[in-house]
Amino acid sequence: MASAFLSSILSTTSQVLGFVRRSAVSPSSSSDPRSSVLKDLEKLERTLKRIQAVLHDAEEREIRDESVKLWLKELKEVAYEADDVLDEYQYGVLRAQVEGRPSRKGKRVEGDDEEEVSIPEGMGDRIREIKERFDEISQDRERLHLKEEDGERRVLEPPYPAPTSHMVEESSIYGRERDKQEVINLLFSEGVGNGVSVIPIVGKGGLGKTTIAQLVYNDPKVKQYFNLTGWVCVSNDFDVPRLTKAIIESLPGSSCDSTQLSKLQDTLKEKLKGKRVLLVLDDVWNDQQSRWESLRNPFVGAETVRIIMTCRNDSVAEIMQTVRPYHPDCLSPEQSWSLFRHYAFGGQDPVQQPSLVDMG
């Protein structure tokens, strides 16, 4: 998204300007290169703010003119260059603070954040080149006659989470082995007994609830014990007929063309009769007891039904749970670093890029 991208750039610019003001001498000292960098960064910030409004409006419109599309593409490319320059300087400032270099006052004083930061060679020229390109693009806007009425307004659909499935690449998972085993222990706990048992995995979005459910679902011991296994991504729409049909179709070799709830429930009940069943209901938001009870009715004839459900709120879990919810912890710093390194370096040895490792 163009506007979100520029907002991020502007936020970084403002932060770096704060660092520069603490590191630079007064702008009145025209001979000091830091003063020149500060002035150029301030000009860059003002230019970005003027152009941000155009990108924000373009994002909400259906732009069909190829020349306008090219203009927006060039604008984003220059913004990337600006981001690189700002990140490079900010990294130098942060590194100086961590290393505790002496300030321009000559000695380190507790609480003193005026670190001596050298300006990378050529940075001033790079900033001025970026500024010139922004000026050129800004002039192109006038030549292209970009106005508020250009393009039809987009009708934005409400954002929904991406659907999930049982498939997982275990080599890219870090730090969830203990969580997996804890949930498996709940599945096979003697206190659970036969009948329908629901094990909630509860936590905030992005914590790894779905990943834990995937690891449990694909465990060989779990697969061997249950006769039937199914996975359904529930999300915001807890529509009982839709979910009943989805459960049927998630079971091996099963399908049903009917849309009538009674027919769907009969089909599911017959399919589960006398079987040991594992079902994952991922990303549940339902807070209505009656809907859950209606969805659960066909499970009665099965020998054993274990349901792992993931949700974000304990209030949702309380409606369905039969055992205590499982609340995963966040990853440790070491596990988080391993995960970050896996995606950042794409399987390559990070030792070959020591500067990137320091930044990470």
RABEL-V676081 format. One record per pair of residues at least 12 apart in sequence whose C-alpha atoms are under 8 Angstrom apart, sorted by sequence separation. I is the first residue (numbers start at 1). J is the second residue. If there is no record, write none. Layout:
I;J
I;J
This chain:
27;39
103;115
104;116
187;199
102;115
103;116
186;199
20;34
24;38
101;115
102;116
232;246
245;259
100;115
101;116
232;247
97;113
183;199
231;247
21;38
55;72
230;247
242;259
244;261
20;38
97;115
232;250
241;259
96;115
231;250
241;260
245;264
248;267
96;116
230;250
241;261
244;264
248;268
17;38
96;117
229;250
230;251
240;261
244;265
247;268
93;115
229;251
230;252
228;251
229;252
241;264
17;41
93;117
228;252
244;268
17;42
92;117
277;302
284;309
92;118
276;302
279;305
281;307
282;308
283;309
284;310
285;311
272;299
274;301
275;302
276;303
277;304
278;305
279;306
280;307
281;308
282;309
283;310
284;311
285;312
292;319
13;41
273;301
274;302
275;303
276;304
277;305
278;306
279;307
280;308
281;309
282;310
283;311
284;312
287;315
292;320
269;298
272;301
273;302
274;303
275;304
276;305
277;306
278;307
279;308
280;309
281;310
282;311
283;312
287;316
89;119
268;298
269;299
272;302
273;303
274;304
278;308
286;316
289;319
14;45
89;120
268;299
269;300
270;301
285;316
288;319
289;320
13;45
180;212
184;216
265;297
266;298
269;301
284;316
287;319
179;212
180;213
183;216
265;298
269;302
10;45
180;215
181;216
176;212
180;216
10;48
85;123
173;211
184;222
10;49
85;126
6;48
85;127
168;211
7;52
82;127
170;215
6;52
168;214
238;284
167;214
168;215
228;275
232;279
234;281
235;282
236;283
238;285
82;130
166;214
227;275
228;276
229;277
230;278
231;279
232;280
233;281
234;282
235;283
236;284
238;286
3;52
81;130
226;275
227;276
228;277
229;278
230;279
231;280
232;281
233;282
234;283
235;284
236;285
3;53
226;276
227;277
228;278
229;279
230;280
231;281
232;282
233;283
234;284
235;285
236;286
166;217
167;218
225;276
226;277
231;282
234;285
240;291
244;295
3;55
78;130
166;218
226;278
239;291
243;295
2;55
3;56
238;291
2;56
240;294
78;133
240;295
3;59
78;134
2;59
1;59
75;134
75;137
74;137
217;280
166;231
71;137
165;231
165;232
213;280
164;232
165;233
71;140
164;233
9;79
16;86
71;141
163;233
12;83
19;90
163;235
210;282
6;79
9;82
13;86
16;89
210;283
2;76
9;83
12;86
16;90
19;93
161;235
12;87
160;235
68;144
160;236
44;127
40;124
47;131
34;119
41;127
37;124
40;127
44;131
47;134
51;138
63;150
64;151
36;124
40;128
43;131
47;135
63;151
61;150
62;151
63;152
37;127
61;151
62;152
22;113
23;114
40;131
57;148
61;152
62;153
22;114
23;115
61;153
62;154
23;116
58;151
60;153
61;154
23;117
60;154
213;308
213;310
210;310
209;310
196;299
196;300
195;300
195;302
199;306
201;308
205;312
195;303
196;304
197;305
198;306
199;307
200;308
201;309
202;310
203;311
204;312
194;303
195;304
196;305
197;306
198;307
199;308
200;309
201;310
202;311
203;312
204;313
194;304
195;305
196;306
197;307
198;308
199;309
200;310
201;311
202;312
203;313
194;305
196;307
198;309
200;311
202;313
202;314
202;317
200;317
164;282
187;306
209;328
208;328
200;321
207;328
198;320
199;321
207;329
198;321
199;322
200;323
202;325
207;330
197;321
198;322
199;323
200;324
201;325
202;326
203;327
197;322
198;323
199;324
200;325
201;326
202;327
203;328
197;323
199;325
200;326
201;327
202;328
199;326
201;328
192;323
183;326
179;328
175;331
175;332
175;335
174;335
174;336
174;338
174;339
173;339
172;339
172;342
91;359
